Amino acid sequence: MKKIKVIAIWLVVATGLAQMILFSCCKPEVFTELPKVTTVSCSDVTARSAVINGSLESDGGATLLDLGIIILESGQAYSAENKRYGPFSVLVSGLSPDTDYAVKAYAKNEAGTSYGRNLSFRTLSAPVSAPVVTTMEAEGVGTTTVTLFAAVQANPLPVDISFGYGPTTSYRYFATVGTGLLIKSDTVVSVTLEGLEDGELYHYAVKGVNAAGTRYGYDFTFSTLIADHAPIVITQAASEVGITTATLNAVVKANALVTSISFEYDLAKDYGNRVVVSSGAVIINDTTVSFNLGQLTGGTTYYYRITATNALGTTYGADMVFTTLEGFYIPETEIWDLEVDADGNVYVGGQFNGIYGDAFVAKFNTAGELVWKNDIVTDQIDYPRGGIIVANGVVYYHIVRNAALGIGDGDTYIDAYDCQSGELRWSTLVDPGQGMAPSLAMDANGNLYTPRFQQTTILNPNGEIIGEPSLVTDYDYIVFMDDDIFMAGGFMAYGVLVISKFDQNFNELWEVLGPDYSNSSGAQGLQIFPNDSLLIVSESFGSLSEGIPYKSLVTCYRLRADGQGLDLIWRQVVAEGSESTHIFVRKYDENSFYFSNRFGGSYVGITRMDLGGNILWTTAPGKSGSIAVFGDKVFLADRTDRLTVYQQ
């Protein structure tokens, strides 16, 4: 209830002539009273709870701060959920069976707290049941001693409490807490065991028995400490094994001493690598420890073991092994082509197993994990046609679609795939009906060039054809230097290699012919080194039908100072035999290049050569194919389902 007090103020104001102005001012002042609350009744009384009902009659003219029921014996308050005028009810729980209680309602505002009248009730007797017991964690574990704990719920019947314990859940031994105990409220009981065996695992559970039955708590375990021993360790199987990662696991029991724990691992059992799990930990019971290894090599077997040291000695676990997953691997495929980007990601293309299948393009991260794969599928044969370029966030790839035989027919497309997602951005037909375009090149403006039979198709970066100049010769490879275009190919029927120079409009400026081998011959690769004005060409000749073994050569030409032709600097035979017809070259830096057999074969490995024809690095013969280089790593695609990675 609010009351207003009126204050009258009389003032005399003189202005000029003597005047008296009388006025009054009324100012309200608010007073707050105590709230009014009534204790109404007790209902729904059980052995452990009751509902207390009340009613709020007035809030005293102020915001209500609290409203509820208080138990007089304990002083514990239970706040009502709804604090508003009218009836309210509060559930009072956690009471003891067969017990008298007094309660009253209360309400509180800024003026204070008021109470309703006292009411009394008695809880019901608890139903007769077997004791409710709960096993708890053991404490004070030593070499031969331990203290066991359990919770026992109140029960009107006398109860016998004990703990069963032993090496198994059959509980060979029992320790008595007490017999005929009257548990009037929830109680925690305990017992201390002595004379245990050191270093042993024990099971235990609490047991309660009364006239209504017997109950056990859940089974718990503890392990006693080891008396005067070095740590006990068990090497466990590795988990979460990936291409470059694995998690090593073990169990350690350190006898409550400060203990250093490590894993040792290596490619052999001499264990040259050690990783520390914990330096100075105190481990009492059997404890699982783990360590996550990284920077491993895919497809590699590693040995490892756990080791632990404390004041009593050092212990080594058993030797175990794990094998990392294969990296750069796509099952049931043949990887033909590859390229790397500036970050070391590897993009590959190829065909599913079998000649008459479908093609694909895919991306691996630097660890060799497959990031995405996009399948290229038509109703007929689809296969790569040589040439993959990664530039400006796009993968450009030569693909033949709708081939009936898979041996040079079908339509050749340039596909553009997004480097991040693998989604196809565009696909443009560049060689209809032939399927013979063997390579792909890009100029400084991002335009793409596809040499084909006596013609070249030129696309802008959006996949639009901007030129299709006709040529006299069957050129296969193209490189650029300043405003000049160099192309290499061959008159295959006449056995002559040809290298030509064109201006930007594809007007031929000069032509240089290689040796006349009088049999099938032509270029298999072309690279340019502007700083030294050198062209490196791979070429081949031979005829199986005429009984002439194939030979593959790498040849170095220098651009003449007057710009009118080439001078031969050196020529080397690098492979001989029926498998040596497709040696291709790839630029490494301004001073060296690689060559290998594009389609595999046993006659030549991967070789790095300087511009003087000297071999700088090579692999053993027997594995060859398309290559890409990132830093000191050489990636090889040899038409199997995985890449081989070499370290220079």
C-alpha positions in Angstrom: 0.0 0.0 0.0 1.4 3.4 -0.9 0.8 6.6 1.2 1.4 10.2 0.1 2.5 12.9 2.6 1.7 16.6 1.6 4.2 19.3 2.7 2.9 22.9 2.6 5.6 25.6 2.1 4.7 29.3 2.6 7.0 31.8 0.9 6.9 35.7 0.9 8.4 37.3 -2.2 8.9 41.0 -2.5 9.0 42.5 -6.0 8.7 46.3 -6.4 5.5 47.1 -4.4 5.0 45.1 -1.3 3.2 42.0 -2.3 2.7 38.7 -0.7 2.4 35.6 -2.9 1.3 32.5 -1.2 1.7 29.2 -2.8 2.0 25.6 -1.7 4.0 22.7 -3.1 2.9 19.1 -2.8 5.6 16.3 -2.9 4.7 12.6 -2.8 6.8 10.3 -0.7 6.4 6.5 -1.1 6.4 4.1 1.8 6.9 0.3 1.4 5.4 -2.3 3.7 6.2 -5.9 4.4 4.6 -8.4 2.0 1.8 -10.6 3.3 2.0 -14.4 2.9 -0.1 -17.4 4.2 1.0 -21.0 4.8 -2.0 -22.9 3.5 -1.5 -26.7 3.7 0.8 -29.8 3.3 -0.1 -32.3 0.6 1.3 -35.3 -1.4 3.4 -36.4 1.6 5.7 -39.4 0.9 8.6 -41.0 2.8 11.1 -38.5 1.3 9.1 -35.5 0.0 6.0 -33.3 0.5 4.3 -30.5 -1.3 3.8 -27.3 0.8 1.1 -24.9 -0.4 1.0 -21.2 0.3 -0.6 -17.9 -0.9 0.9 -14.4 -1.5 -1.7 -11.9 -0.4 0.3 -8.6 -1.0 3.8 -7.6 -2.2 3.8 -4.6 0.2 4.0 -2.1 -2.6 7.5 -3.2 -3.9 9.2 -5.7 -6.1 9.1 -9.2 -4.6 12.6 -10.5 -4.0 11.8 -14.1 -2.9 8.9 -16.3 -2.1 8.8 -19.9 -0.8 8.8 -22.4 2.0 11.3 -22.9 4.8 11.8 -26.0 7.0 12.1 -25.0 10.6 14.3 -27.9 11.7 17.1 -27.3 9.3 16.4 -23.7 8.2 16.6 -24.8 4.6 14.5 -22.6 2.2 12.8 -23.8 -1.0 12.0 -21.0 -3.4 8.8 -21.0 -5.4 9.1 -21.0 -9.2 6.3 -18.5 -9.8 6.6 -15.4 -7.6 3.3 -13.6 -8.1 0.0 -12.9 -6.3 -2.2 -15.8 -5.3 -1.5 -19.5 -4.5 1.8 -21.2 -5.0 3.3 -24.7 -4.3 6.8 -25.9 -3.5 8.1 -29.5 -3.6 10.3 -30.2 -0.6 12.5 -33.3 -1.1 15.4 -35.1 0.5 13.4 -35.7 3.6 13.9 -38.7 6.0 11.2 -41.4 6.3 8.9 -41.5 9.3 10.0 -38.0 10.6 8.1 -35.0 11.9 8.7 -31.7 10.1 7.5 -28.1 10.7 7.3 -25.6 7.8 6.1 -22.1 7.0 5.7 -19.8 4.0 7.9 -16.7 3.6 7.9 -13.6 1.3 10.6 -11.0 1.0 10.8 -7.5 -0.5 13.1 -4.5 0.2 11.3 -3.8 3.5 12.1 -7.2 4.9 10.8 -10.7 5.2 7.4 -11.8 6.5 6.2 -15.4 7.4 3.0 -17.4 7.4 1.9 -19.6 10.2 3.7 -22.9 11.1 2.4 -26.2 9.8 3.5 -29.7 10.8 3.5 -33.0 8.9 5.1 -36.4 9.2 6.7 -38.3 6.3 5.6 -41.8 5.6 7.5 -44.8 6.5 10.0 -46.0 3.8 8.8 -49.0 1.9 10.5 -52.2 2.9 13.2 -53.1 0.3 16.7 -54.4 -0.1 19.4 -51.9 0.7 20.5 -49.5 -2.1 24.3 -49.4 -2.1 26.8 -47.6 -4.5 30.4 -48.6 -4.9 32.8 -45.6 -5.0 36.5 -45.0 -6.1 39.1 -46.5 -3.8 41.7 -44.2 -2.2 45.1 -44.6 -0.5 46.3 -47.3 -2.8 49.7 -48.7 -1.6 51.7 -51.8 -2.2 49.6 -53.9 0.2 46.9 -51.5 1.5 43.8 -49.7 0.2 40.7 -48.0 1.5 37.4 -48.8 -0.1 34.3 -46.5 -0.1 30.6 -46.8 -0.8 27.4 -44.9 -0.3 24.4 -46.5 1.5 20.9 -45.1 1.1 18.6 -44.8 4.2 16.5 -47.8 5.0 14.2 -48.6 8.0 15.5 -52.2 8.2 18.9 -53.0 9.9 21.5 -53.7 7.2 24.7 -55.7 7.1 27.4 -53.8 5.0 30.6 -55.4 3.6 33.0 -55.2 0.6 33.7 -58.2 -1.6 37.2 -58.1 -3.3 39.6 -60.4 -5.1 41.4 -60.9 -8.5 38.1 -61.5 -10.3 34.5 -60.5 -10.0 33.8 -63.7 -8.0 35.1 -61.7 -5.0 37.0 -64.4 -3.1 37.3 -62.2 0.0 34.9 -60.1 2.1 35.6 -57.2 4.5 32.8 -56.3 7.0 31.9 -52.7 7.6 29.2 -53.5 10.2 26.1 -55.7 10.9 22.6 -54.7 12.0 23.3 -51.0 11.1 20.4 -48.6 11.2 20.9 -46.2 8.3 18.5 -43.3 8.8 20.1 -41.0 6.2 22.3 -41.5 3.2 25.7 -42.5 4.5 29.2 -43.0 3.1 30.9 -46.1 4.6 34.5 -47.3 4.2 36.9 -50.1 5.1 40.7 -50.3 4.9 42.2 -53.5 3.5 45.7 -54.8 4.4 47.9 -57.7 3.4 47.3 -57.4 -0.3 49.7 -58.5 -3.0 51.8 -55.8 -4.5 51.5 -55.1 -8.2 48.1 -56.9 -8.6 44.8 -55.9 -10.1 41.8 -56.3 -7.7 38.1 -56.2 -8.3 35.7 -54.9 -5.6 32.1 -54.0 -4.9 30.0 -53.1 -1.9 27.4 -55.5 -0.6 24.3 -54.7 1.4 22.0 -57.3 3.1 18.8 -56.8 5.1 15.6 -58.8 5.7 14.2 -57.7 2.3 17.1 -59.0 0.3 20.7 -58.5 -0.9 22.2 -55.9 -3.3 25.7 -55.3 -4.8 27.1 -52.1 -6.1 28.9 -51.9 -9.4 32.3 -53.6 -9.9 35.3 -51.3 -9.5 39.0 -52.1 -9.8 42.3 -50.9 -8.3 45.9 -52.0 -8.7 48.3 -52.1 -5.8 51.7 -50.5 -6.3 54.8 -52.5 -7.1 57.3 -52.9 -4.3 60.8 -51.9 -5.2 60.6 -52.4 -9.0 61.5 -50.4 -12.1 58.4 -49.4 -14.2 56.3 -52.0 -15.9 55.5 -51.0 -19.5 53.5 -52.7 -22.3 53.8 -51.5 -25.9 50.3 -51.5 -27.6 49.2 -51.4 -31.2 49.4 -48.1 -33.0 46.2 -46.4 -33.9 44.9 -43.7 -36.4 47.6 -44.7 -38.9 47.5 -42.4 -41.9 49.8 -41.5 -44.7 52.2 -39.3 -42.7 50.8 -39.7 -39.2 50.2 -42.4 -36.5 49.4 -42.6 -32.8 51.7 -44.7 -30.6 50.1 -46.3 -27.5 51.3 -48.1 -24.4 50.5 -48.9 -20.8 52.8 -47.8 -17.9 52.8 -48.7 -14.2 55.5 -46.6 -12.5 55.1 -47.6 -8.8 54.2 -44.1 -7.6 57.7 -42.8 -8.5 58.7 -39.9 -10.7 59.0 -41.5 -14.1 60.1 -40.3 -17.5 58.2 -41.9 -20.4 59.2 -42.0 -24.1 58.5 -43.7 -27.3 61.3 -44.8 -29.6 60.7 -45.4 -33.3 62.6 -45.8 -36.6 62.8 -47.7 -39.8 64.8 -50.4 -38.0 65.2 -51.6 -34.4 68.2 -49.3 -33.7 65.7 -46.6 -32.8 67.3 -43.4 -33.8 64.2 -41.3 -32.9 62.8 -40.6 -29.5 59.7 -38.6 -28.5 59.0 -37.7 -24.8 55.5 -38.4 -23.6 56.1 -37.3 -20.0 59.1 -36.1 -18.1 58.7 -36.5 -14.4 55.1 -37.8 -14.1 53.9 -39.8 -11.1 51.9 -42.7 -12.4 50.3 -45.0 -9.8 48.1 -47.5 -11.5 48.1 -48.9 -15.1 47.9 -45.8 -17.2 47.5 -45.6 -21.0 49.9 -43.1 -22.7 49.9 -42.0 -26.3 51.9 -39.8 -28.7 50.9 -38.5 -32.1 53.6 -38.8 -34.7 53.8 -36.7 -37.8 55.9 -36.1 -40.9 56.2 -39.8 -41.6 56.6 -41.3 -45.1 53.6 -42.9 -46.8 53.7 -46.7 -47.4 56.6 -47.2 -45.0 57.0 -49.7 -42.1 58.2 -48.3 -38.8 59.3 -50.0 -35.6 58.5 -48.6 -32.2 58.5 -49.4 -28.5 57.7 -47.7 -25.1 60.4 -47.0 -22.5 60.1 -45.7 -19.0 62.7 -44.7 -16.4 62.4 -44.0 -12.6 64.7 -44.2 -9.6 64.6 -48.0 -9.7 65.6 -48.5 -13.3 64.6 -48.3 -17.0 62.2 -50.7 -18.7 61.7 -51.2 -22.5 58.5 -52.5 -24.0 58.3 -55.1 -26.8 59.1 -54.1 -30.3 56.0 -53.4 -32.5 55.5 -52.2 -36.1 53.0 -50.2 -38.1 52.9 -49.3 -41.8 51.7 -45.9 -43.0 49.1 -45.8 -45.7 50.2 -45.4 -49.3 50.3 -41.8 -50.4 49.6 -40.5 -53.9 47.5 -43.6 -54.5 44.1 -44.1 -56.4 43.1 -47.8 -56.5 42.1 -49.4 -59.7 43.5 -46.7 -61.9 46.5 -46.0 -64.2 48.0 -42.6 -63.5 49.5 -41.2 -66.8 50.2 -37.5 -66.4 51.0 -35.2 -63.5 51.9 -31.6 -62.6 52.7 -29.7 -59.4 51.7 -26.2 -58.3 53.7 -23.6 -56.4 52.7 -25.1 -53.0 53.7 -28.6 -53.8 50.2 -30.0 -54.5 50.2 -32.7 -57.2 47.6 -32.9 -59.9 47.3 -36.1 -61.9 45.3 -37.6 -64.7 44.8 -41.0 -66.1 42.5 -43.8 -66.9 40.7 -46.5 -64.9 42.2 -50.0 -65.2 41.9 -51.4 -68.7 42.3 -49.7 -72.0 38.6 -49.5 -72.7 37.6 -47.5 -69.7 37.0 -43.9 -68.5 39.4 -41.1 -67.6 39.8 -39.0 -64.5 41.7 -36.0 -63.1 42.6 -35.7 -59.4 44.5 -33.6 -56.8 46.8 -34.8 -54.0 48.0 -32.5 -51.2 51.7 -32.4 -50.2 51.3 -35.3 -47.8 49.9 -37.5 -50.6 46.3 -37.5 -49.5 43.7 -37.4 -52.2 41.9 -34.0 -52.1 39.4 -34.6 -54.9 38.9 -36.7 -58.0 36.7 -35.9 -61.0 35.7 -38.8 -63.3 35.4 -38.2 -67.1 32.8 -40.7 -68.4 31.1 -41.1 -71.8 29.4 -44.1 -73.4 32.6 -44.9 -75.3 36.3 -44.8 -74.4 37.8 -41.8 -72.7 41.5 -41.4 -72.1 44.3 -38.8 -71.5 46.1 -37.4 -74.5 49.2 -35.9 -73.0 49.4 -32.4 -71.6 48.5 -31.1 -68.1 49.1 -27.5 -67.0 48.4 -25.9 -63.6 48.2 -22.1 -63.7 46.1 -19.3 -62.1 44.1 -21.7 -59.9 43.1 -23.9 -62.8 44.1 -27.4 -64.0 44.1 -27.7 -67.8 44.1 -31.2 -69.2 44.0 -32.8 -72.6 41.2 -35.5 -72.7 40.0 -37.6 -75.6 36.2 -38.4 -75.4 34.0 -40.8 -77.3 36.8 -42.9 -78.8 35.6 -46.1 -80.4 38.9 -47.9 -80.3 41.1 -45.9 -78.0 44.0 -45.7 -80.4 43.9 -42.3 -81.9 40.3 -41.7 -82.7 37.7 -39.7 -80.7 37.5 -36.0 -80.0 40.2 -34.2 -78.1 39.1 -31.6 -75.5 40.9 -29.2 -73.2 39.2 -29.4 -69.8 39.6 -26.7 -67.2 39.1 -27.8 -63.6 39.1 -25.6 -60.4 42.2 -26.3 -58.4 40.3 -26.0 -55.0 37.1 -27.9 -55.7 37.9 -30.0 -58.7 34.7 -28.7 -60.5 34.8 -28.5 -64.3 34.9 -24.8 -65.3 34.7 -25.4 -69.1 35.5 -28.0 -71.7 36.4 -27.0 -75.4 36.7 -29.3 -78.4 40.1 -28.7 -80.0 40.7 -31.7 -82.3 37.5 -33.3 -83.6 37.6 -36.8 -84.9 41.4 -37.2 -84.7 42.3 -37.7 -81.0 46.0 -37.2 -81.9 46.9 -33.9 -80.2 49.9 -35.0 -78.1 50.8 -32.0 -76.0 49.5 -28.7 -74.4 51.3 -25.4 -74.0 50.6 -22.0 -72.5 52.0 -18.6 -73.5 52.7 -15.6 -71.2 49.2 -14.3 -71.7 47.6 -17.5 -70.4 46.5 -18.7 -73.9 46.5 -22.4 -74.5 48.0 -24.1 -77.6 47.2 -27.6 -78.9 49.4 -28.7 -81.8 47.6 -31.2 -84.0 47.9 -32.6 -87.5 49.1 -29.7 -89.7 47.2 -27.3 -87.5 47.3 -25.6 -84.0 44.2 -24.7 -82.0 44.6 -21.6 -79.7 42.2 -20.9 -76.8 42.0 -17.9 -74.5 41.9 -18.5 -70.7 38.1 -18.7 -70.9 38.2 -21.7 -73.2 37.2 -19.7 -76.3 39.0 -20.6 -79.6 40.8 -17.5 -80.9 42.9 -19.1 -83.6 43.4 -22.2 -85.7 46.4 -21.6 -87.9 47.2 -24.2 -90.6 50.7 -25.7 -90.8 52.6 -27.7 -93.4 54.3 -30.1 -91.1 52.9 -32.4 -88.4 54.1 -30.5 -85.3 53.7 -32.0 -81.8 55.5 -29.7 -79.4 55.6 -25.9 -78.9 57.6 -23.4 -76.7 57.8 -19.6 -76.5 60.6 -17.1 -76.2 59.7 -13.4 -76.3 57.5 -12.9 -79.4 58.8 -16.0 -81.1 57.2 -19.5 -81.3 59.2 -22.6 -81.7 57.7 -26.0 -82.8 59.1 -29.4 -83.2 57.6 -32.5 -85.0 58.5 -34.7 -87.8 57.8 -36.1 -91.2 57.2 -39.5 -89.7 56.9 -41.2 -93.1 60.2 -39.9 -94.3 62.2 -40.2 -91.2 63.1 -36.5 -90.7 63.0 -34.4 -87.5 61.8 -30.8 -88.1 62.2 -27.7 -85.9 60.6 -24.4 -87.0 60.4 -20.8 -85.8 57.2 -18.7 -86.2 56.1 -15.2 -85.5 53.0 -14.5 -83.4 50.8 -14.8 -86.5 52.3 -18.2 -87.2 54.2 -17.1 -90.2 57.2 -19.5 -90.6 60.5 -17.7 -90.2 62.8 -20.7 -90.8 62.9 -24.5 -90.7 65.7 -26.8 -89.6 65.6 -30.5 -90.5 67.3 -33.2 -88.4 69.3 -36.2 -89.7 67.6 -38.4 -92.3 67.3 -41.8 -90.6 65.3 -43.2 -93.6 62.7 -44.6 -91.2 60.1 -43.5 -88.8 61.4 -40.5 -86.9 60.2 -37.3 -85.1 60.4 -35.1 -82.0 59.2 -36.4 -78.6 59.8 -33.3 -76.6 61.0 -29.7 -76.7 62.3 -27.3 -74.1 63.9 -23.8 -74.5 66.6 -22.1 -72.4 66.5 -18.4 -73.3 69.5 -17.3 -71.2 71.8 -19.6 -73.2 69.8 -19.5 -76.5 69.5 -23.3 -76.4 66.8 -25.7 -77.5 66.7 -29.2 -76.0 64.9 -31.8 -78.2 64.2 -35.4 -77.6 63.8 -37.5 -80.8 63.6 -41.0 -81.8 63.9 -43.2 -84.9 63.6 -46.9 -85.9 61.2 -49.4 -87.5 60.2 -52.7 -86.1 58.7 -53.8 -89.4 62.1 -53.2 -91.1 64.0 -54.8 -88.2 65.6 -51.5 -87.2 65.7 -51.1 -83.3 64.4 -47.9 -82.0 66.8 -45.4 -80.7 66.0 -42.3 -78.5 68.3 -39.3 -78.4 68.5 -36.0 -76.6 69.9 -33.2 -78.8 71.0 -29.7 -78.0 70.8 -26.8 -80.5 71.9 -23.2 -80.2 69.9 -20.4 -81.8 72.1 -18.6 -84.3 73.0 -15.0 -83.4 71.5 -13.7 -86.6 68.2 -15.4 -85.7 68.3 -17.6 -88.8 68.3 -21.2 -87.8 70.1 -23.5 -85.4 73.5 -25.0 -84.8 73.9 -28.5 -83.4 75.9 -28.5 -80.1 75.6 -32.1 -79.1 73.5 -35.2 -79.5 73.4 -38.3 -77.2 71.7 -41.7 -77.6 69.9 -42.2 -74.2 68.0 -45.4 -74.9 67.7 -48.3 -77.4 65.1 -51.0 -77.9 61.4 -51.4 -78.7 60.4 -49.5 -75.5 62.5 -46.4 -76.0 60.4 -44.5 -78.6 58.9 -41.8 -76.4 61.6 -40.1 -74.4 60.4 -36.6 -73.4 62.2 -33.7 -71.7 61.1 -31.4 -68.9 62.8 -28.2 -67.8 64.0 -28.2 -64.2 65.8 -24.8 -63.9 67.7 -22.5 -66.3 70.7 -24.8 -66.2 69.3 -28.4 -66.3 66.5 -30.6 -67.5 65.0 -34.1 -67.0 64.2 -36.8 -69.5 62.4 -40.1 -69.1 60.4 -42.6 -71.1 56.9 -41.2 -71.2 55.2 -44.6 -71.4 57.5 -46.5 -69.0 59.9 -49.2 -70.0 63.0 -50.9 -68.7 65.7 -49.2 -70.8 66.0 -45.8 -69.1 65.3 -44.4 -65.7 64.7 -40.7 -64.8 67.7 -38.6 -65.6 68.7 -35.0 -64.9 71.2 -33.5 -67.3 72.9 -30.2 -67.5 73.0 -28.1 -70.7 76.4 -29.6 -71.6 75.0 -33.1 -71.7 76.4 -34.2 -68.3 74.3 -36.5 -66.1 73.7 -34.9 -62.7 71.3 -37.4 -61.2 69.6 -40.6 -62.3 67.4 -43.5 -61.1 68.0 -47.1 -61.9 66.5 -48.3 -65.2 63.2 -50.2 -64.9 60.9 -47.4 -63.8 60.0 -44.5 -66.1 57.1 -42.4 -67.2 55.8 -38.8 -66.9 57.5 -36.7 -64.2 57.0 -33.5 -62.3 59.4 -31.8 -59.9 58.9 -29.8 -56.7 62.1 -28.7 -54.8 64.2 -31.8 -54.3 61.3 -34.3 -54.9 60.8 -35.9 -58.3 57.3 -37.4 -58.8 56.9 -40.3 -61.3 53.6 -41.5 -62.9 54.4 -44.8 -64.6 50.8 -45.8 -65.5 50.2 -47.7 -62.2 47.8 -46.8 -59.5 50.3 -44.8 -57.4 53.0 -42.2 -57.9 56.6 -42.9 -57.0 58.5 -40.1 -55.1 62.2 -39.8 -55.5 64.5 -37.6 -53.3 67.3 -36.0 -55.3 
